[in-house]
Amino acid sequence: MCNTNITNLLLGWYQTHRRDLPWRSTSDPYRIWLSEVMLQQTRVETVIPYYERWLQAFPTLRKVAEAELESLLKLWEGLGYYNRCRNFWLAAKEVQSRWKGCIPTDPTVFQSLPGVGPYTAAAVLSIAYGLPLPVVDGNVRRWLARYLGLRTMTPYNRKRMRNRLATWLPADRPGDFNQAVMELGARICRPTRPRCKSCPVAAACHANTRRQVDRYPRREVKKPLPVKTVVVGLLWHRSRFLITRRDEKTHLGGLWELPGGKVEPGESLPAALKREFREECGLEVLPGKKVGTVQHAYSHFAIDLHLYHCSSPNPQTIQTRQPYRWITPGEISHFPFPAANHKLFTLCRRQQWAS
């Protein structure tokens, strides 16, 4: 199939079958950039309400740059991958300070911003500004592997994919074409049960014509996630409990959490909790009733998270470099917490916070 034909087929299919998504009705580069950041490793259906709430609170990139990180993280709460939010905030501040609020159109310059890689730069600049930059995300790679007959995702094959996309990319509608191939990969050329009969280019697809779609690309065997044991405490003082804020440069940076940490090999849960409070807060604590345990998985590891009610003979002598607060259960909604902490709060509510 010649380049012009495949380009026209994909654009025609997209014109007819494209989803009506809120970020597709705007040419504002800020809104398009925000959508691409939120959509990374996250389903469209999950993103839409977050996207709409965010824009109600922060209608411009300048508002993002002027905001406190904590207020942004609170709106992001539950969406996961919090580095995306933190990097978007840092990038917004840089755009304001270096380019007076104008998002740079040079791909190299744009990629110098925190959190902006080749994919994000190509997507935003092609859709918002019409730059002829091919977009290659996971969905597009899967479709191209099947269409071109590539079993493995080697660096050489990835380069072949990008080069082929570049030959198909129309100079007058690069943004629409990029969205077409992303839409095709997401909705038609799915990982399992692909809808080949609905694909506009199925007749020229290597895997489809050989009835070997399930063999492309070769699936990588994922290693089991390592599991870490973590213990945290509800340290009570006058009907309030202690929370601390994570350093912005760490995993889940800027979020609030219950004090505690990783259990060392051979260490009991109460002993680890005492040690963590001593190291983090300069407090001696007495672990009491165990609330329970929850499991939570991140991208590269999982945790078994244990929670205890705690007391301390001198809770007001806390010594920590981290910001901290004493809050009531009713004030939880005022602070952004990791999802794992919310699972613990659910256990506490079921037990009516009884210590």
Disulfide bonds with the S-S distance in Angstrom:
none
